[in-house]
């Protein structure tokens, strides 16, 4: 009788051990899956913005962003760089420098300072009317086309169609301007 009681106790303990081991493995697997899901959510989180100044919504994450964000940044940079007059150029170019990558800031500042002098000296006004914007999110590039109207000493200069290639760098949820170059189109 004592032998069967002992065998029953051993069998119950083996069964309890197997159930406990199964429960522990299941909980461990669930914790690993949930940790991976949390890590994925943290690394790929997207924040959606609806700026007050525009009606366009955009999303920004640690590693990616929406095309509308690149489009808005392109439009903002083109506006700051190409629309000015003697009274506004200093502030606009100062704001533009804040959007530029730090290692490109000093060379661009020297170029912009020369342009500021020319604008003050020749009483230049410039307005850029955007016609189209093409964005490439994969390469953080944008191409903007439009009409550039300028005046000097209150005399209108010839209006011209212009195209510009803008290169951005994306890191930590922010686009920074690397370069803006005029490109020639066959028109």
Secondary structure, DSSP 4 states (H G I P E B T S, - for coil): -HHHHHHHHHHHHHHHHHHHHHHHHHHHHHHHHHHHHHHHHHHT-EEEEE-SS-S-EEEEESS-B-HHHHHHHHHHHHHHHH-B-TTTHHHHHHHHHHTB-HHHHHHHHHHHHHHHHHHHHHTEEEEEEEEEEEEETTTTEEEEEEEEEEEETTEEPPPEEEEEEEEEEEETTEEEEEEEEEE----
